[in-house]
Amino acid sequence: MKHITDRLVSWASILEPNTEEQARLASAMPFIFPHLALMPDAHLGRGATVGSVIPTLDAVMPAAVGVDIGCGMIAVRTQFTAGDLDARAGVAPLSVLRQRIERAIPLSAGGKNAKIVDTAAPRIAELESLAEEAGFDPSEHMADWRRQLGSLGSGNHFIEVSLDEADSVWLFLHSGSRGVGNRIAGHHIQVARDLMERWWIQLPDRDLAYLVAGTAEFDRYIAELRWAQRYALLNREEMMDRLVQQLAGWIGEPVVEHERINCHHNFTQLERHFGKDVWLSRKGAISARPGEMGLIPGSMGTASYVVRGLGHPMSLHSSPHGAGRRFSRSAARRRFTHAELREAMTGIEFRDSEAFLDEIPAAYKDIDQVMSDAEGLVEIVHRLRQVVNVKGE
């Protein structure tokens, strides 16, 4: 851990100057208490750094929560082993499993279901009830939000079949609140900006615009954010249920779930730290309270980790959420080649497309270095290696 200033601490051994400067600006906001914590995967974000933990008194900065509200991970440990996969692959190759997954779960930006399936219906009913209780209509942000429940998206969102150190089979995926969460975030970011102009408040970055506790705007944001966080969690649950079904169908045997872990890494909630109640925004960070289970993925083609929180007080009981980008998407496309992507994915079943070039592992920080930096924040329970990778374009 490094004290950059008295209000900014960092666990990142790899930290670009512009990322540090962005974190400095956010940490200087007057309502930060006691300090902003940079995680090992920190990289440049919108307004606030991705990979930062931001405690605020009586205010929340919507852009510091993230535009994919509730984005996170879910993983299931099954009863199967690598030997079970190998035996079945001799009859139906892993490419068949990948294609089954791709048919069952809508992928890519804007992807949605052709109809609402039986597993999704009760989850949608729950979300309709929650929205009614919160006093808002999600359709005002996105009319077709129901049919996106159970869809993956694009970018760094993924579905994986992986093996741990004991060769146990895990199902692992990463997604959030899809289009409706993004629209909710974008709306409230603009509301906060407009308030700053109305109140003549000058900011070092307009995406540090904030909402003040006790105002109607703050209450509306928190209500809709909590709904979007629930949407994101149920979206992952719905996809995982489908993923379990597809593995069972391919392997010819029902899946026994020995463990299921579901965690957000773009969210805010009230927590108590250093004697005060703060709104703790984790933008690209997971909660890591003592004993709390969490998931830290690497990049496409690299290791992922199942972890247990250690509750480090200076990290505000938090840990990194992944590898963190080294190169922007456009820079990665200029720098790397399709041949290098194929080489990085050797031995992993994936859809071989140049569309995924900006997700090449070399565009990200070394996940093992990130985990080394995170020593003291979490303990590693399992290290996972990919067998099948599914992504949306």
Residue pairs with C-beta under 8 A, 6 or more apart in sequence:
1 9
1 10
1 11
1 314
1 376
2 9
2 10
2 11
3 9
4 10
4 20
4 23
4 24
4 38
5 24
5 27
6 35
7 27
7 28
7 32
7 34
7 35
7 36
8 23
8 24
8 27
8 35
8 36
8 38
9 35
9 36
9 37
9 38
9 314
10 20
10 23
10 37
10 38
10 42
11 37
11 38
11 39
11 40
11 315
11 320
11 373
11 374
11 377
12 38
12 39
12 40
12 41
12 42
12 51
12 373
13 40
13 369
13 372
13 373
14 40
14 326
14 365
14 369
15 38
15 42
16 43
16 44
18 44
19 42
19 43
19 44
19 49
20 38
22 44
22 45
22 48
22 49
22 205
23 36
23 38
23 42
23 48
23 49
23 52
25 204
25 205
25 208
26 32
26 36
26 47
26 48
26 49
26 52
26 54
26 61
26 64
26 208
27 35
27 36
28 204
29 56
29 61
29 208
29 210
31 56
31 57
31 58
31 59
31 210
32 54
32 55
32 56
32 57
33 55
33 56
33 57
33 274
33 276
33 278
34 55
34 273
34 274
35 55
35 314
36 52
36 53
36 54
36 55
37 52
37 53
37 285
37 314
37 315
37 316
37 318
38 49
38 51
38 52
38 53
39 51
39 52
39 53
39 284
39 285
39 315
39 318
39 319
39 320
39 321
39 324
39 374
40 51
40 320
40 324
40 365
40 369
40 370
40 371
40 373
40 374
41 50
41 51
41 284
41 320
41 321
41 322
41 323
41 324
41 365
41 370
42 49
42 50
42 51
42 52
42 284
42 324
43 49
43 50
43 51
43 324
43 325
43 326
43 365
44 50
45 51
45 52
45 66
45 283
45 284
46 63
46 67
46 207
47 61
47 63
47 64
47 205
47 206
47 207
47 208
47 209
48 54
48 61
48 63
48 64
48 207
48 208
48 281
48 283
49 283
49 284
50 66
50 283
50 284
50 324
50 325
51 283
51 284
51 285
51 320
51 321
51 324
52 64
52 283
52 284
52 285
53 280
53 281
53 282
53 283
53 285
53 315
53 316
53 318
54 61
54 64
54 280
54 281
54 282
54 283
55 271
55 273
55 278
55 279
55 280
55 281
55 316
56 210
56 278
56 279
56 280
56 281
57 276
57 278
57 279
58 212
58 213
58 214
58 279
59 210
59 211
59 212
59 213
59 218
59 279
60 210
60 211
60 213
60 218
60 221
60 222
60 268
60 279
60 281
61 192
61 207
61 208
61 209
61 210
61 211
61 281
62 185
62 188
62 189
62 191
62 192
62 209
62 210
62 211
62 221
63 185
63 189
63 192
63 207
63 208
63 209
64 208
64 281
64 283
65 185
65 225
65 266
65 267
65 268
65 281
65 283
66 185
66 266
66 267
66 283
66 284
67 181
67 182
67 185
67 186
67 189
68 176
68 177
68 181
68 182
68 185
68 232
68 266
69 176
69 177
69 181
69 182
69 184
69 185
69 225
69 228
69 229
69 232
69 266
69 267
70 176
70 177
70 181
70 228
70 229
70 230
70 231
70 232
70 233
70 264
70 266
70 267
71 174
71 175
71 176
71 177
71 181
71 232
71 264
71 265
71 266
72 174
72 175
72 176
72 232
72 233
72 236
72 262
72 263
72 264
72 265
72 266
72 267
72 286
72 295
72 321
73 172
73 173
73 174
73 236
73 261
73 262
73 263
73 265
73 295
73 297
73 321
74 172
74 173
74 236
74 237
74 239
74 240
74 260
74 261
74 262
74 263
74 295
75 170
75 171
75 172
75 173
75 259
75 260
75 261
75 295
75 306
76 170
76 171
76 172
76 240
76 243
76 244
76 255
76 257
76 259
76 260
77 164
77 168
77 169
77 170
77 257
77 258
77 259
77 260
77 382
78 168
78 169
78 170
78 171
78 244
78 247
78 255
78 256
78 257
78 258
79 255
79 256
79 258
80 168
80 169
80 247
80 251
80 253
80 255
81 166
81 167
81 168
81 169
82 163
82 167
82 169
82 387
83 167
84 169
84 251
85 94
85 161
85 163
85 169
85 251
85 387
88 250
88 251
88 252
92 250
93 349
94 161
94 349
94 387
94 388
95 349
96 250
97 161
97 246
97 247
97 250
97 349
97 388
98 349
98 350
98 351
98 388
98 389
98 390
100 246
100 249
100 250
101 159
101 242
101 243
101 246
101 388
101 390
102 351
102 390
104 242
104 243
104 245
104 246
105 150
105 151
105 152
105 159
105 239
105 242
105 243
105 390
106 112
106 113
106 148
106 150
106 151
106 152
107 151
107 152
107 153
107 154
107 390
107 391
107 392
107 393
108 152
108 153
108 154
108 392
108 393
109 153
109 154
109 155
109 392
109 393
110 179
111 148
111 151
111 152
111 153
111 154
111 392
112 144
112 147
112 148
112 151
113 120
113 147
113 148
113 149
113 150
113 151
114 147
115 147
116 124
116 146
116 147
116 149
117 150
119 150
119 238
119 241
119 242
120 146
120 149
120 150
120 238
123 149
123 234
123 237
123 238
124 146
124 149
126 230
126 234
127 138
127 149
127 227
127 230
127 231
127 234
130 227
130 230
131 137
131 138
131 227
134 223
134 224
134 226
134 227
135 223
136 220
136 223
136 224
136 227
138 145
138 180
138 184
138 227
138 231
139 145
141 180
141 183
141 184
141 187
142 148
142 179
142 180
142 183
144 179
145 178
145 179
145 180
145 231
148 178
148 179
148 180
148 235
149 178
149 231
149 234
149 235
149 238
150 235
150 238
150 239
150 242
151 175
151 178
151 235
151 239
152 158
152 159
152 173
152 175
152 239
152 390
152 391
152 392
153 175
153 176
153 178
153 392
154 391
154 392
154 393
155 359
156 174
156 299
156 322
156 359
157 173
157 174
157 175
157 176
157 391
157 392
158 173
158 174
158 297
158 300
158 389
158 390
158 391
159 171
159 172
159 173
159 239
159 243
159 389
159 390
159 391
160 170
160 171
160 172
160 173
160 304
160 384
160 386
160 387
160 388
160 389
160 390
161 169
161 170
161 171
161 172
161 247
161 386
161 387
161 388
162 169
162 170
162 171
162 172
162 304
162 384
162 385
162 386
162 387
163 169
163 170
163 384
163 385
163 387
164 170
164 306
164 382
164 383
164 384
164 385
165 382
165 383
169 247
169 387
170 306
170 382
170 384
171 240
171 243
171 244
171 247
172 295
172 297
172 304
172 384
173 236
173 239
173 240
173 243
174 297
175 232
175 235
175 236
175 239
176 232
176 235
176 266
177 184
177 228
177 229
177 231
177 232
177 235
178 231
178 232
178 235
180 228
180 231
181 228
181 231
181 232
184 224
184 225
184 227
184 228
185 228
188 211
188 217
188 220
188 221
188 224
188 225
189 207
189 209
191 211
191 217
191 221
192 209
192 210
192 211
192 217
193 206
193 209
195 201
195 209
195 211
195 217
196 203
196 206
196 209
196 210
203 209
211 217
211 218
211 221
212 218
213 279
225 267
225 268
229 264
229 267
232 264
233 262
233 264
236 262
237 262
240 260
244 255
244 257
247 255
248 254
248 255
261 293
261 294
261 295
261 306
263 286
263 287
263 293
263 294
263 295
264 282
264 286
264 287
265 282
265 284
265 285
265 286
265 321
265 322
266 282
266 283
266 284
267 281
267 282
268 279
268 280
268 281
268 282
269 279
269 280
270 277
270 278
270 279
270 280
271 277
271 278
271 280
271 316
271 317
272 278
273 280
273 313
273 316
273 317
274 313
280 316
282 318
282 321
284 320
284 321
284 322
284 324
285 318
285 319
285 320
285 321
286 294
286 295
286 296
286 318
286 319
286 320
286 321
287 294
287 309
287 317
287 318
288 294
288 307
288 309
288 310
288 311
288 312
288 315
288 317
288 318
288 319
288 377
288 378
289 309
289 311
289 317
290 309
290 310
290 311
290 317
291 308
291 309
291 311
292 308
292 309
292 311
293 306
293 307
293 308
293 309
293 381
294 306
294 307
294 308
294 309
294 319
294 378
295 304
295 305
295 306
295 307
296 304
296 305
296 307
296 319
296 320
296 321
296 322
296 367
296 370
296 371
296 374
296 378
297 304
297 305
297 321
297 322
297 323
297 367
298 304
298 305
298 322
298 323
298 361
298 364
298 367
299 322
299 323
299 359
299 360
299 361
299 363
299 364
299 367
300 344
300 345
300 350
300 356
300 359
300 360
300 361
300 389
300 391
301 344
301 345
301 348
301 360
301 361
301 386
301 389
302 323
302 361
302 364
302 367
302 386
303 367
303 368
303 383
303 384
303 385
304 367
304 383
304 384
304 386
305 367
305 371
305 380
305 381
305 382
305 383
305 384
306 380
306 381
306 382
306 384
307 319
307 378
307 379
307 380
307 381
308 378
308 379
308 381
309 317
309 319
309 377
309 378
310 376
310 377
310 378
310 379
311 317
312 376
312 377
315 377
318 377
319 374
319 377
319 378
320 370
320 373
320 374
320 377
322 364
322 367
322 370
323 364
323 365
323 366
323 367
323 370
324 364
324 365
324 370
325 363
325 364
325 365
326 362
326 363
326 364
326 365
327 335
327 362
327 363
329 358
329 363
330 358
331 363
332 357
332 358
332 359
332 360
332 362
332 363
333 357
333 358
335 362
335 363
336 357
336 360
336 362
336 363
337 357
338 354
338 357
340 360
340 362
341 354
341 356
341 357
341 360
342 352
344 360
344 361
344 362
345 352
345 389
348 386
348 387
348 388
348 389
349 387
349 388
349 389
350 356
350 388
350 389
350 390
350 391
351 390
351 391
353 393
355 393
356 391
356 393
359 391
371 380
